[in-house]
């Protein structure tokens, strides 16, 4: 069972990240972030030149694309559900994928922002779908196996994966800086709320718990 203290912290995190996401979205939609975004793009990929940094980081984007991240999450959730004889892992993964996809696509279409190369694909560039999908998928896998998460677990999860994907996006100019930040904030909202969901497994052996309840 999720402790009330953990639940309160999760809700507080979701609210804080949600406010940040709304504010950033307004800045992006009104063009207020353009100066910072353009300066960052030029710093990471001057004059839009393709060089060594871009060649090295491009495979990261291709290898961690949203469809692969979600497919890995779904595979692990199904395998875990079979092993535990429980529907909780599959329901948690389905909720994570559905919520993430819906929130990302709705925001993309609402803002309708072109990417740094002025292309408009998948509805828009903001927020970064790669960042959201990768962080939510990794975070959801953590929630499937850890009953009570600690702050350092999230730190170890977010820093390597989030930083790697963010740098790849910026070096290749696949996304603006605020696209990346927005994706990170949205992933925090989804994961924080997901951690309080009744569908989340209460503990690794929840399947045996359900069996005992079913047998009276």
Biotite code that builds the C-alpha atoms (Angstrom):
import biotite.structure as struc

atoms = struc.array([
    struc.Atom([0.000, 0.000, 0.000], chain_id="A", res_id=1, res_name="UNK", atom_name="CA", element="C"),
    struc.Atom([1.222, 3.479, -0.826], chain_id="A", res_id=2, res_name="UNK", atom_name="CA", element="C"),
    struc.Atom([1.881, 5.481, 2.342], chain_id="A", res_id=3, res_name="UNK", atom_name="CA", element="C"),
    struc.Atom([-0.039, 8.721, 2.877], chain_id="A", res_id=4, res_name="UNK", atom_name="CA", element="C"),
    struc.Atom([3.194, 10.681, 3.251], chain_id="A", res_id=5, res_name="UNK", atom_name="CA", element="C"),
    struc.Atom([4.451, 9.449, -0.103], chain_id="A", res_id=6, res_name="UNK", atom_name="CA", element="C"),
    struc.Atom([1.084, 10.273, -1.641], chain_id="A", res_id=7, res_name="UNK", atom_name="CA", element="C"),
    struc.Atom([1.193, 13.842, -0.337], chain_id="A", res_id=8, res_name="UNK", atom_name="CA", element="C"),
    struc.Atom([4.698, 14.352, -1.676], chain_id="A", res_id=9, res_name="UNK", atom_name="CA", element="C"),
    struc.Atom([3.643, 12.967, -5.045], chain_id="A", res_id=10, res_name="UNK", atom_name="CA", element="C"),
    struc.Atom([0.661, 15.313, -5.257], chain_id="A", res_id=11, res_name="UNK", atom_name="CA", element="C"),
    struc.Atom([2.840, 18.268, -4.229], chain_id="A", res_id=12, res_name="UNK", atom_name="CA", element="C"),
    struc.Atom([5.387, 17.350, -6.919], chain_id="A", res_id=13, res_name="UNK", atom_name="CA", element="C"),
    struc.Atom([2.645, 17.023, -9.537], chain_id="A", res_id=14, res_name="UNK", atom_name="CA", element="C"),
    struc.Atom([1.226, 20.437, -8.614], chain_id="A", res_id=15, res_name="UNK", atom_name="CA", element="C"),
    struc.Atom([4.629, 22.153, -8.666], chain_id="A", res_id=16, res_name="UNK", atom_name="CA", element="C"),
    struc.Atom([5.622, 20.597, -11.986], chain_id="A", res_id=17, res_name="UNK", atom_name="CA", element="C"),
    struc.Atom([2.156, 21.275, -13.383], chain_id="A", res_id=18, res_name="UNK", atom_name="CA", element="C"),
    struc.Atom([2.367, 24.971, -12.554], chain_id="A", res_id=19, res_name="UNK", atom_name="CA", element="C"),
    struc.Atom([5.817, 25.128, -14.101], chain_id="A", res_id=20, res_name="UNK", atom_name="CA", element="C"),
    struc.Atom([4.564, 23.366, -17.212], chain_id="A", res_id=21, res_name="UNK", atom_name="CA", element="C"),
    struc.Atom([1.611, 25.733, -17.613], chain_id="A", res_id=22, res_name="UNK", atom_name="CA", element="C"),
    struc.Atom([3.814, 28.815, -17.183], chain_id="A", res_id=23, res_name="UNK", atom_name="CA", element="C"),
    struc.Atom([6.410, 27.502, -19.637], chain_id="A", res_id=24, res_name="UNK", atom_name="CA", element="C"),
    struc.Atom([3.691, 26.607, -22.138], chain_id="A", res_id=25, res_name="UNK", atom_name="CA", element="C"),
    struc.Atom([2.373, 30.173, -22.000], chain_id="A", res_id=26, res_name="UNK", atom_name="CA", element="C"),
    struc.Atom([5.879, 31.548, -22.568], chain_id="A", res_id=27, res_name="UNK", atom_name="CA", element="C"),
    struc.Atom([6.370, 29.277, -25.558], chain_id="A", res_id=28, res_name="UNK", atom_name="CA", element="C"),
    struc.Atom([2.934, 29.980, -27.030], chain_id="A", res_id=29, res_name="UNK", atom_name="CA", element="C"),
    struc.Atom([3.430, 33.766, -26.791], chain_id="A", res_id=30, res_name="UNK", atom_name="CA", element="C"),
    struc.Atom([6.972, 33.637, -28.183], chain_id="A", res_id=31, res_name="UNK", atom_name="CA", element="C"),
    struc.Atom([8.508, 34.965, -24.974], chain_id="A", res_id=32, res_name="UNK", atom_name="CA", element="C"),
    struc.Atom([11.045, 32.115, -24.896], chain_id="A", res_id=33, res_name="UNK", atom_name="CA", element="C"),
    struc.Atom([12.281, 32.645, -28.443], chain_id="A", res_id=34, res_name="UNK", atom_name="CA", element="C"),
    struc.Atom([15.420, 34.619, -27.562], chain_id="A", res_id=35, res_name="UNK", atom_name="CA", element="C"),
    struc.Atom([16.688, 32.000, -25.130], chain_id="A", res_id=36, res_name="UNK", atom_name="CA", element="C"),
    struc.Atom([15.754, 29.142, -27.457], chain_id="A", res_id=37, res_name="UNK", atom_name="CA", element="C"),
    struc.Atom([17.522, 30.614, -30.471], chain_id="A", res_id=38, res_name="UNK", atom_name="CA", element="C"),
    struc.Atom([20.645, 31.406, -28.444], chain_id="A", res_id=39, res_name="UNK", atom_name="CA", element="C"),
    struc.Atom([20.741, 27.855, -27.087], chain_id="A", res_id=40, res_name="UNK", atom_name="CA", element="C"),
    struc.Atom([20.314, 26.364, -30.556], chain_id="A", res_id=41, res_name="UNK", atom_name="CA", element="C"),
    struc.Atom([23.255, 28.407, -31.856], chain_id="A", res_id=42, res_name="UNK", atom_name="CA", element="C"),
    struc.Atom([25.385, 27.409, -28.865], chain_id="A", res_id=43, res_name="UNK", atom_name="CA", element="C"),
    struc.Atom([24.845, 23.683, -29.363], chain_id="A", res_id=44, res_name="UNK", atom_name="CA", element="C"),
    struc.Atom([24.756, 23.624, -33.178], chain_id="A", res_id=45, res_name="UNK", atom_name="CA", element="C"),
    struc.Atom([26.324, 26.816, -34.578], chain_id="A", res_id=46, res_name="UNK", atom_name="CA", element="C"),
    struc.Atom([25.053, 27.791, -38.039], chain_id="A", res_id=47, res_name="UNK", atom_name="CA", element="C"),
    struc.Atom([23.142, 24.501, -38.145], chain_id="A", res_id=48, res_name="UNK", atom_name="CA", element="C"),
    struc.Atom([26.336, 22.651, -39.142], chain_id="A", res_id=49, res_name="UNK", atom_name="CA", element="C"),
    struc.Atom([26.382, 18.856, -38.805], chain_id="A", res_id=50, res_name="UNK", atom_name="CA", element="C"),
    struc.Atom([29.547, 17.712, -37.066], chain_id="A", res_id=51, res_name="UNK", atom_name="CA", element="C"),
    struc.Atom([30.987, 15.069, -34.764], chain_id="A", res_id=52, res_name="UNK", atom_name="CA", element="C"),
    struc.Atom([28.720, 15.926, -31.825], chain_id="A", res_id=53, res_name="UNK", atom_name="CA", element="C"),
    struc.Atom([25.651, 15.543, -34.008], chain_id="A", res_id=54, res_name="UNK", atom_name="CA", element="C"),
    struc.Atom([26.836, 12.270, -35.532], chain_id="A", res_id=55, res_name="UNK", atom_name="CA", element="C"),
    struc.Atom([27.508, 10.819, -32.070], chain_id="A", res_id=56, res_name="UNK", atom_name="CA", element="C"),
    struc.Atom([24.218, 11.881, -30.484], chain_id="A", res_id=57, res_name="UNK", atom_name="CA", element="C"),
    struc.Atom([21.831, 11.143, -33.357], chain_id="A", res_id=58, res_name="UNK", atom_name="CA", element="C"),
    struc.Atom([21.762, 7.357, -32.688], chain_id="A", res_id=59, res_name="UNK", atom_name="CA", element="C"),
    struc.Atom([20.626, 8.131, -29.133], chain_id="A", res_id=60, res_name="UNK", atom_name="CA", element="C"),
    struc.Atom([17.495, 9.820, -30.469], chain_id="A", res_id=61, res_name="UNK", atom_name="CA", element="C"),
    struc.Atom([16.758, 6.988, -32.881], chain_id="A", res_id=62, res_name="UNK", atom_name="CA", element="C"),
    struc.Atom([17.424, 4.286, -30.311], chain_id="A", res_id=63, res_name="UNK", atom_name="CA", element="C"),
    struc.Atom([15.260, 5.871, -27.606], chain_id="A", res_id=64, res_name="UNK", atom_name="CA", element="C"),
    struc.Atom([12.337, 7.005, -29.724], chain_id="A", res_id=65, res_name="UNK", atom_name="CA", element="C"),
    struc.Atom([8.899, 7.013, -28.016], chain_id="A", res_id=66, res_name="UNK", atom_name="CA", element="C"),
    struc.Atom([7.585, 3.897, -29.758], chain_id="A", res_id=67, res_name="UNK", atom_name="CA", element="C"),
    struc.Atom([10.534, 1.825, -28.569], chain_id="A", res_id=68, res_name="UNK", atom_name="CA", element="C"),
    struc.Atom([10.317, 3.213, -25.042], chain_id="A", res_id=69, res_name="UNK", atom_name="CA", element="C"),
    struc.Atom([6.606, 2.422, -24.813], chain_id="A", res_id=70, res_name="UNK", atom_name="CA", element="C"),
    struc.Atom([7.095, -1.017, -26.378], chain_id="A", res_id=71, res_name="UNK", atom_name="CA", element="C"),
    struc.Atom([9.768, -1.868, -23.793], chain_id="A", res_id=72, res_name="UNK", atom_name="CA", element="C"),
    struc.Atom([7.502, -0.681, -20.974], chain_id="A", res_id=73, res_name="UNK", atom_name="CA", element="C"),
    struc.Atom([4.589, -2.728, -22.291], chain_id="A", res_id=74, res_name="UNK", atom_name="CA", element="C"),
    struc.Atom([6.747, -5.848, -22.664], chain_id="A", res_id=75, res_name="UNK", atom_name="CA", element="C"),
    struc.Atom([8.086, -5.581, -19.121], chain_id="A", res_id=76, res_name="UNK", atom_name="CA", element="C"),
    struc.Atom([4.603, -4.880, -17.729], chain_id="A", res_id=77, res_name="UNK", atom_name="CA", element="C"),
    struc.Atom([3.070, -7.904, -19.448], chain_id="A", res_id=78, res_name="UNK", atom_name="CA", element="C"),
    struc.Atom([5.909, -10.203, -18.357], chain_id="A", res_id=79, res_name="UNK", atom_name="CA", element="C"),
    struc.Atom([5.671, -8.887, -14.807], chain_id="A", res_id=80, res_name="UNK", atom_name="CA", element="C"),
    struc.Atom([1.901, -9.330, -14.773], chain_id="A", res_id=81, res_name="UNK", atom_name="CA", element="C"),
    struc.Atom([2.189, -12.959, -15.860], chain_id="A", res_id=82, res_name="UNK", atom_name="CA", element="C"),
    struc.Atom([4.893, -13.645, -13.281], chain_id="A", res_id=83, res_name="UNK", atom_name="CA", element="C"),
    struc.Atom([2.826, -12.148, -10.460], chain_id="A", res_id=84, res_name="UNK", atom_name="CA", element="C"),
    struc.Atom([-0.559, -13.340, -11.711], chain_id="A", res_id=85, res_name="UNK", atom_name="CA", element="C"),
    struc.Atom([-1.743, -9.753, -11.433], chain_id="A", res_id=86, res_name="UNK", atom_name="CA", element="C"),
    struc.Atom([-3.361, -7.170, -13.681], chain_id="A", res_id=87, res_name="UNK", atom_name="CA", element="C"),
    struc.Atom([-1.728, -4.258, -11.838], chain_id="A", res_id=88, res_name="UNK", atom_name="CA", element="C"),
    struc.Atom([1.511, -4.011, -13.887], chain_id="A", res_id=89, res_name="UNK", atom_name="CA", element="C"),
    struc.Atom([-0.361, -4.030, -17.211], chain_id="A", res_id=90, res_name="UNK", atom_name="CA", element="C"),
    struc.Atom([-2.918, -1.490, -15.975], chain_id="A", res_id=91, res_name="UNK", atom_name="CA", element="C"),
    struc.Atom([-0.153, 0.777, -14.688], chain_id="A", res_id=92, res_name="UNK", atom_name="CA", element="C"),
    struc.Atom([1.727, 0.656, -17.981], chain_id="A", res_id=93, res_name="UNK", atom_name="CA", element="C"),
    struc.Atom([-1.448, 1.228, -20.005], chain_id="A", res_id=94, res_name="UNK", atom_name="CA", element="C"),
    struc.Atom([-2.331, 4.233, -17.845], chain_id="A", res_id=95, res_name="UNK", atom_name="CA", element="C"),
    struc.Atom([1.182, 5.631, -18.219], chain_id="A", res_id=96, res_name="UNK", atom_name="CA", element="C"),
    struc.Atom([1.271, 5.227, -22.000], chain_id="A", res_id=97, res_name="UNK", atom_name="CA", element="C"),
    struc.Atom([-2.264, 6.513, -22.531], chain_id="A", res_id=98, res_name="UNK", atom_name="CA", element="C"),
    struc.Atom([-1.913, 9.551, -20.277], chain_id="A", res_id=99, res_name="UNK", atom_name="CA", element="C"),
    struc.Atom([1.503, 10.481, -21.636], chain_id="A", res_id=100, res_name="UNK", atom_name="CA", element="C"),
    struc.Atom([0.444, 10.161, -25.276], chain_id="A", res_id=101, res_name="UNK", atom_name="CA", element="C"),
    struc.Atom([-2.779, 12.122, -24.784], chain_id="A", res_id=102, res_name="UNK", atom_name="CA", element="C"),
    struc.Atom([-1.195, 14.961, -22.791], chain_id="A", res_id=103, res_name="UNK", atom_name="CA", element="C"),
    struc.Atom([1.733, 15.286, -25.201], chain_id="A", res_id=104, res_name="UNK", atom_name="CA", element="C"),
    struc.Atom([-0.350, 15.259, -28.389], chain_id="A", res_id=105, res_name="UNK", atom_name="CA", element="C"),
    struc.Atom([-2.970, 17.664, -27.032], chain_id="A", res_id=106, res_name="UNK", atom_name="CA", element="C"),
    struc.Atom([-0.277, 20.140, -26.002], chain_id="A", res_id=107, res_name="UNK", atom_name="CA", element="C"),
    struc.Atom([1.578, 19.790, -29.299], chain_id="A", res_id=108, res_name="UNK", atom_name="CA", element="C"),
    struc.Atom([-1.542, 20.552, -31.320], chain_id="A", res_id=109, res_name="UNK", atom_name="CA", element="C"),
    struc.Atom([-2.619, 23.364, -28.993], chain_id="A", res_id=110, res_name="UNK", atom_name="CA", element="C"),
    struc.Atom([0.732, 25.175, -29.192], chain_id="A", res_id=111, res_name="UNK", atom_name="CA", element="C"),
    struc.Atom([1.527, 24.223, -32.804], chain_id="A", res_id=112, res_name="UNK", atom_name="CA", element="C"),
    struc.Atom([5.196, 25.137, -32.575], chain_id="A", res_id=113, res_name="UNK", atom_name="CA", element="C"),
    struc.Atom([7.660, 24.434, -35.432], chain_id="A", res_id=114, res_name="UNK", atom_name="CA", element="C"),
    struc.Atom([10.951, 22.739, -34.542], chain_id="A", res_id=115, res_name="UNK", atom_name="CA", element="C"),
    struc.Atom([14.360, 24.493, -34.907], chain_id="A", res_id=116, res_name="UNK", atom_name="CA", element="C"),
    struc.Atom([14.320, 23.635, -38.626], chain_id="A", res_id=117, res_name="UNK", atom_name="CA", element="C"),
    struc.Atom([10.857, 25.195, -38.949], chain_id="A", res_id=118, res_name="UNK", atom_name="CA", element="C"),
    struc.Atom([9.204, 21.828, -39.589], chain_id="A", res_id=119, res_name="UNK", atom_name="CA", element="C"),
    struc.Atom([5.831, 21.030, -38.047], chain_id="A", res_id=120, res_name="UNK", atom_name="CA", element="C"),
    struc.Atom([5.495, 17.298, -37.430], chain_id="A", res_id=121, res_name="UNK", atom_name="CA", element="C"),
    struc.Atom([3.317, 15.248, -35.077], chain_id="A", res_id=122, res_name="UNK", atom_name="CA", element="C"),
    struc.Atom([1.345, 18.375, -34.305], chain_id="A", res_id=123, res_name="UNK", atom_name="CA", element="C"),
    struc.Atom([4.262, 20.466, -33.078], chain_id="A", res_id=124, res_name="UNK", atom_name="CA", element="C"),
    struc.Atom([7.646, 20.559, -31.378], chain_id="A", res_id=125, res_name="UNK", atom_name="CA", element="C"),
    struc.Atom([6.516, 21.442, -27.839], chain_id="A", res_id=126, res_name="UNK", atom_name="CA", element="C"),
    struc.Atom([6.899, 19.479, -25.625], chain_id="A", res_id=127, res_name="UNK", atom_name="CA", element="C"),
    struc.Atom([9.520, 16.933, -26.642], chain_id="A", res_id=128, res_name="UNK", atom_name="CA", element="C"),
    struc.Atom([7.777, 13.590, -27.054], chain_id="A", res_id=129, res_name="UNK", atom_name="CA", element="C"),
    struc.Atom([11.112, 11.775, -26.730], chain_id="A", res_id=130, res_name="UNK", atom_name="CA", element="C"),
    struc.Atom([11.804, 13.259, -23.324], chain_id="A", res_id=131, res_name="UNK", atom_name="CA", element="C"),
    struc.Atom([8.299, 12.580, -21.992], chain_id="A", res_id=132, res_name="UNK", atom_name="CA", element="C"),
    struc.Atom([8.087, 9.018, -23.315], chain_id="A", res_id=133, res_name="UNK", atom_name="CA", element="C"),
    struc.Atom([11.558, 7.987, -22.163], chain_id="A", res_id=134, res_name="UNK", atom_name="CA", element="C"),
    struc.Atom([11.297, 9.419, -18.652], chain_id="A", res_id=135, res_name="UNK", atom_name="CA", element="C"),
    struc.Atom([7.745, 8.187, -18.078], chain_id="A", res_id=136, res_name="UNK", atom_name="CA", element="C"),
    struc.Atom([8.593, 4.710, -19.365], chain_id="A", res_id=137, res_name="UNK", atom_name="CA", element="C"),
    struc.Atom([11.683, 4.450, -17.167], chain_id="A", res_id=138, res_name="UNK", atom_name="CA", element="C"),
    struc.Atom([9.829, 5.890, -14.175], chain_id="A", res_id=139, res_name="UNK", atom_name="CA", element="C"),
    struc.Atom([6.900, 3.547, -14.648], chain_id="A", res_id=140, res_name="UNK", atom_name="CA", element="C"),
    struc.Atom([9.233, 0.536, -14.698], chain_id="A", res_id=141, res_name="UNK", atom_name="CA", element="C"),
    struc.Atom([10.665, 1.777, -11.401], chain_id="A", res_id=142, res_name="UNK", atom_name="CA", element="C"),
    struc.Atom([7.157, 2.020, -9.935], chain_id="A", res_id=143, res_name="UNK", atom_name="CA", element="C"),
    struc.Atom([6.407, -1.548, -11.032], chain_id="A", res_id=144, res_name="UNK", atom_name="CA", element="C"),
    struc.Atom([9.241, -2.956, -8.949], chain_id="A", res_id=145, res_name="UNK", atom_name="CA", element="C"),
    struc.Atom([9.717, -0.547, -6.045], chain_id="A", res_id=146, res_name="UNK", atom_name="CA", element="C"),
    struc.Atom([6.957, -0.205, -3.471], chain_id="A", res_id=147, res_name="UNK", atom_name="CA", element="C"),
    struc.Atom([8.297, 2.930, -1.837], chain_id="A", res_id=148, res_name="UNK", atom_name="CA", element="C"),
    struc.Atom([10.522, 5.084, -4.009], chain_id="A", res_id=149, res_name="UNK", atom_name="CA", element="C"),
    struc.Atom([13.196, 7.380, -2.598], chain_id="A", res_id=150, res_name="UNK", atom_name="CA", element="C"),
    struc.Atom([14.394, 10.703, -3.951], chain_id="A", res_id=151, res_name="UNK", atom_name="CA", element="C"),
    struc.Atom([17.804, 9.287, -4.867], chain_id="A", res_id=152, res_name="UNK", atom_name="CA", element="C"),
    struc.Atom([16.194, 6.604, -7.003], chain_id="A", res_id=153, res_name="UNK", atom_name="CA", element="C"),
    struc.Atom([14.530, 9.261, -9.123], chain_id="A", res_id=154, res_name="UNK", atom_name="CA", element="C"),
    struc.Atom([17.775, 11.221, -9.245], chain_id="A", res_id=155, res_name="UNK", atom_name="CA", element="C"),
    struc.Atom([19.705, 8.207, -10.516], chain_id="A", res_id=156, res_name="UNK", atom_name="CA", element="C"),
    struc.Atom([16.968, 7.617, -13.062], chain_id="A", res_id=157, res_name="UNK", atom_name="CA", element="C"),
    struc.Atom([16.493, 11.166, -14.330], chain_id="A", res_id=158, res_name="UNK", atom_name="CA", element="C"),
    struc.Atom([20.063, 12.443, -14.462], chain_id="A", res_id=159, res_name="UNK", atom_name="CA", element="C"),
    struc.Atom([21.637, 9.887, -16.835], chain_id="A", res_id=160, res_name="UNK", atom_name="CA", element="C"),
    struc.Atom([18.638, 9.277, -19.077], chain_id="A", res_id=161, res_name="UNK", atom_name="CA", element="C"),
    struc.Atom([17.223, 12.798, -19.071], chain_id="A", res_id=162, res_name="UNK", atom_name="CA", element="C"),
    struc.Atom([20.591, 14.487, -19.539], chain_id="A", res_id=163, res_name="UNK", atom_name="CA", element="C"),
    struc.Atom([21.638, 12.127, -22.331], chain_id="A", res_id=164, res_name="UNK", atom_name="CA", element="C"),
    struc.Atom([18.434, 12.600, -24.287], chain_id="A", res_id=165, res_name="UNK", atom_name="CA", element="C"),
    struc.Atom([18.354, 16.359, -23.655], chain_id="A", res_id=166, res_name="UNK", atom_name="CA", element="C"),
    struc.Atom([21.908, 16.827, -24.934], chain_id="A", res_id=167, res_name="UNK", atom_name="CA", element="C"),
    struc.Atom([21.174, 14.685, -27.984], chain_id="A", res_id=168, res_name="UNK", atom_name="CA", element="C"),
    struc.Atom([18.128, 16.827, -28.781], chain_id="A", res_id=169, res_name="UNK", atom_name="CA", element="C"),
    struc.Atom([20.063, 20.076, -28.376], chain_id="A", res_id=170, res_name="UNK", atom_name="CA", element="C"),
    struc.Atom([23.199, 19.006, -30.255], chain_id="A", res_id=171, res_name="UNK", atom_name="CA", element="C"),
    struc.Atom([21.162, 17.840, -33.244], chain_id="A", res_id=172, res_name="UNK", atom_name="CA", element="C"),
    struc.Atom([18.756, 20.790, -32.981], chain_id="A", res_id=173, res_name="UNK", atom_name="CA", element="C"),
    struc.Atom([15.865, 18.329, -33.011], chain_id="A", res_id=174, res_name="UNK", atom_name="CA", element="C"),
    struc.Atom([14.124, 20.384, -30.331], chain_id="A", res_id=175, res_name="UNK", atom_name="CA", element="C"),
    struc.Atom([14.284, 23.787, -28.688], chain_id="A", res_id=176, res_name="UNK", atom_name="CA", element="C"),
    struc.Atom([15.559, 24.072, -25.116], chain_id="A", res_id=177, res_name="UNK", atom_name="CA", element="C"),
    struc.Atom([12.070, 24.815, -23.808], chain_id="A", res_id=178, res_name="UNK", atom_name="CA", element="C"),
    struc.Atom([10.714, 21.738, -25.621], chain_id="A", res_id=179, res_name="UNK", atom_name="CA", element="C"),
    struc.Atom([13.119, 19.638, -23.593], chain_id="A", res_id=180, res_name="UNK", atom_name="CA", element="C"),
    struc.Atom([12.304, 21.375, -20.293], chain_id="A", res_id=181, res_name="UNK", atom_name="CA", element="C"),
    struc.Atom([8.589, 21.135, -21.014], chain_id="A", res_id=182, res_name="UNK", atom_name="CA", element="C"),
    struc.Atom([8.916, 17.415, -21.667], chain_id="A", res_id=183, res_name="UNK", atom_name="CA", element="C"),
    struc.Atom([10.709, 16.970, -18.369], chain_id="A", res_id=184, res_name="UNK", atom_name="CA", element="C"),
    struc.Atom([8.056, 18.880, -16.430], chain_id="A", res_id=185, res_name="UNK", atom_name="CA", element="C"),
    struc.Atom([5.228, 16.943, -18.063], chain_id="A", res_id=186, res_name="UNK", atom_name="CA", element="C"),
    struc.Atom([6.911, 13.645, -17.233], chain_id="A", res_id=187, res_name="UNK", atom_name="CA", element="C"),
    struc.Atom([7.128, 14.674, -13.568], chain_id="A", res_id=188, res_name="UNK", atom_name="CA", element="C"),
    struc.Atom([3.390, 15.412, -13.537], chain_id="A", res_id=189, res_name="UNK", atom_name="CA", element="C"),
    struc.Atom([2.510, 12.057, -15.084], chain_id="A", res_id=190, res_name="UNK", atom_name="CA", element="C"),
    struc.Atom([4.845, 10.012, -12.876], chain_id="A", res_id=191, res_name="UNK", atom_name="CA", element="C"),
    struc.Atom([3.830, 11.789, -9.679], chain_id="A", res_id=192, res_name="UNK", atom_name="CA", element="C"),
    struc.Atom([0.154, 11.152, -10.336], chain_id="A", res_id=193, res_name="UNK", atom_name="CA", element="C"),
    struc.Atom([0.862, 7.618, -11.531], chain_id="A", res_id=194, res_name="UNK", atom_name="CA", element="C"),
    struc.Atom([2.608, 6.837, -8.255], chain_id="A", res_id=195, res_name="UNK", atom_name="CA", element="C"),
    struc.Atom([-0.674, 7.472, -6.409], chain_id="A", res_id=196, res_name="UNK", atom_name="CA", element="C"),
    struc.Atom([-2.855, 5.479, -8.812], chain_id="A", res_id=197, res_name="UNK", atom_name="CA", element="C"),
    struc.Atom([-4.838, 2.504, -7.418], chain_id="A", res_id=198, res_name="UNK", atom_name="CA", element="C"),
    struc.Atom([-3.685, 0.539, -10.477], chain_id="A", res_id=199, res_name="UNK", atom_name="CA", element="C"),
    struc.Atom([-0.076, 0.691, -9.344], chain_id="A", res_id=200, res_name="UNK", atom_name="CA", element="C"),
    struc.Atom([1.207, -2.568, -7.828], chain_id="A", res_id=201, res_name="UNK", atom_name="CA", element="C"),
    struc.Atom([1.269, -2.233, -4.055], chain_id="A", res_id=202, res_name="UNK", atom_name="CA", element="C"),
    struc.Atom([4.320, -4.473, -3.731], chain_id="A", res_id=203, res_name="UNK", atom_name="CA", element="C"),
    struc.Atom([6.279, -6.996, -5.815], chain_id="A", res_id=204, res_name="UNK", atom_name="CA", element="C"),
    struc.Atom([4.355, -10.021, -4.488], chain_id="A", res_id=205, res_name="UNK", atom_name="CA", element="C"),
    struc.Atom([0.916, -8.410, -4.968], chain_id="A", res_id=206, res_name="UNK", atom_name="CA", element="C"),
    struc.Atom([-0.238, -11.359, -7.068], chain_id="A", res_id=207, res_name="UNK", atom_name="CA", element="C"),
    struc.Atom([0.017, -13.695, -4.080], chain_id="A", res_id=208, res_name="UNK", atom_name="CA", element="C"),
    struc.Atom([-1.816, -11.141, -1.965], chain_id="A", res_id=209, res_name="UNK", atom_name="CA", element="C"),
    struc.Atom([-4.660, -11.039, -4.496], chain_id="A", res_id=210, res_name="UNK", atom_name="CA", element="C"),
    struc.Atom([-4.794, -14.843, -4.548], chain_id="A", res_id=211, res_name="UNK", atom_name="CA", element="C"),
    struc.Atom([-5.144, -14.994, -0.779], chain_id="A", res_id=212, res_name="UNK", atom_name="CA", element="C"),
    struc.Atom([-7.941, -12.455, -0.885], chain_id="A", res_id=213, res_name="UNK", atom_name="CA", element="C"),
    struc.Atom([-9.715, -14.356, -3.649], chain_id="A", res_id=214, res_name="UNK", atom_name="CA", element="C"),
    struc.Atom([-9.542, -17.568, -1.620], chain_id="A", res_id=215, res_name="UNK", atom_name="CA", element="C"),
    struc.Atom([-11.046, -15.860, 1.401], chain_id="A", res_id=216, res_name="UNK", atom_name="CA", element="C"),
])
